[in-house]
Amino acid sequence: MRPTTTFVRVLTASERQHLQAGLRSADAFTLRRCQILLASAAGQTPLLIARNLGCTAASVRNAIHAFDREGIACLQPKSSRPRSVRPLLDDNFDEPLRHLLHQSPRTFGKQRSTWTLALVADVCFEKAWTPRRLSIDTIRLAIQRLGVSWKRAKHWITSPDPAYARKKKPATA
């Protein structure tokens, strides 16, 4: 299904005056929004406006919808900061995460016997501790906050020989 063409509503005289003044703005965001809205008011389709201004048709439609919702206030850029900066694995998960790391991944049906950051992320998501699978950097920060030293698993070579420790000692001393 093709999207319907979107046009800006009929502009009032003061709105048109604000948009004309915005064409002289030093702010690129305001300038682009004014260009989009005035072109749409002139009857151009979002696709044509996008081609002329070098942006996407979705950007044009977003500007038109923002103008319909907010009016002239849509000419000011909004904050791009996330609404919530609460970490997904906060202090409530410290003890369960510590307990998880002291168990074998095989108890959770995994094929490995050692934890990887990706495996911890998978198990946290499967246990519904997080709403989505977290990145390994997020898991790394949570483990670092616990004070746990996270290092690559090492496989030590041992011998079944009962005198192995005695024989090895002169070689490593």
N, C-alpha and C positions, 0 to 999 in steps of 0.2 A: 504494500500500500504506500503510495507516495504521500509525503506530508503536504498538507494544504498550504497555499501561499499565505504568508503572514504580512500584514501591513500595519503600520502604526495608526492609531486612531487619529481623528481629525484634530489638528493642533490649534490651540487658542493663540491669540495674538501675543500674549506674554510668553507662552512656551516657545513659539517660533522665534521671538526676540532673544530668549535665553540660549536657544540652540545656535542662532546666528552669532551671538557673542562667544559661544563656546568654540567656534571655528578659529578664533584667535588665541585660544588657550595654549599655554606652554606645556600643559600636561597632556601627554599622548593619549591616555585613556579617555579623558574628556573630549579631546579633539575627535577621536575615532567614533565615540558614541554619538557625538553631534552629527558627524558625517553620515553615519548609518541612519539615524532618525530622520534627518532632512531628506535623504535619498528615498527612504521609505514613504515619507509624506508626499514626495513628488511622484509616487506610483511605481517605483522600481521594485522588482521582486528581490527576495533575500539572496537568491543565487546570483543575480546580476550585480547587486551591491557588493557581494563577496568577491566577485571577479574584479570589479573596479577598484576595490580597496585592498585587495590582496589578503583577505582573511577567509574564514570558512563561513558557510551558510548558517551553520549552527551558532556561530558567534553573533551573526546578524539577528537571528531569531531570538537569542538570549537577550540582546540589547532591546529589542522591541518588546519582549515580554516584561523586562525589568522596567521599561518606561510605562507600560500599562499598569504595573503594580505600584510603582513608587513615584511616577511623574518625573519632575526635574531632578529630584534627589538621586536618580540613577546615574547622573553624570559624575558623581564622586565615587572613586574606587573604594571598595569595602575592604575590610581586613581579611587577609588570607590565613590568619592564625587559626588553628583548630579550636573548636568550641570547648573541647575538653582536653586537658593535658594530663589527665589521670592515667598513670601507666596501667596497661592491661594486666600485668602481673604485679600487683601492689603488695603491701606488707601482709595482707591476709593470706597470701599464697606462700609466704616464706617457709613456714613449717611443713606444709604439704609438699612443697618443692624439695626441701631438704630430705624429707622422708622418701620421696620418689627417687632421688639420686642415690640413696643408700640401698636400693633394691636393684635386682637384675632386670634388664629390659625383657628378658624371657618370661618373667611373671606377667607381663602385659601382652604376651603373644608375639613378641618381636623375635626375629631370627638371630640377632646379635647378642653377645654377652656383655658388651661394653656400651656405654651411652655415647651418643653423638649429640650435638646441639640440635640437629634436624630431628633426631629421634625424640628428644625431650619435647620439642615443639609439637610433634605428632601426638605424643601421649597426652600432653596438656590439652590439646584440642579434642582428643577422643574422650577424655574425662570431663569435657564440657567446662573446663576452667576458663577457657577463652572463647570468644565468639567466632574466631577464625584462627587459621594456622598462623602462628607468629613467625617472624623472621628469626634467623639464627642470632642476629645482633641483639634483638630484644631478649632472647633467652640468655645470651652471654651476659648482658647487663644485670638480669635478675639473679643469675648465679654469682656474679661478681659482688652484688649487694649482700648476698648471703655470707661472703667471705670464704667461699669454697674455691680452692685452687683448681682451675680447669686446664688440664693438659691432655695431650693426645695419649691414648692408651698405648702402653708398651707391652710387648710380648717377650717375656724373659725365657731364655733357653735353659732348661734344667735337664739333668741326666738322671736316669733311674739307678745309676751306679751308687751304692751305699758309700763309697769313698770319694764321691764327687766333690764334696765341700773341702775335704782335706787336700785333694789333688789341685783344686782350683785356687786355693789360698796362696801358694807360692807364685802362681802366674799373675795374680792381681795385686800382690803386695809390693 
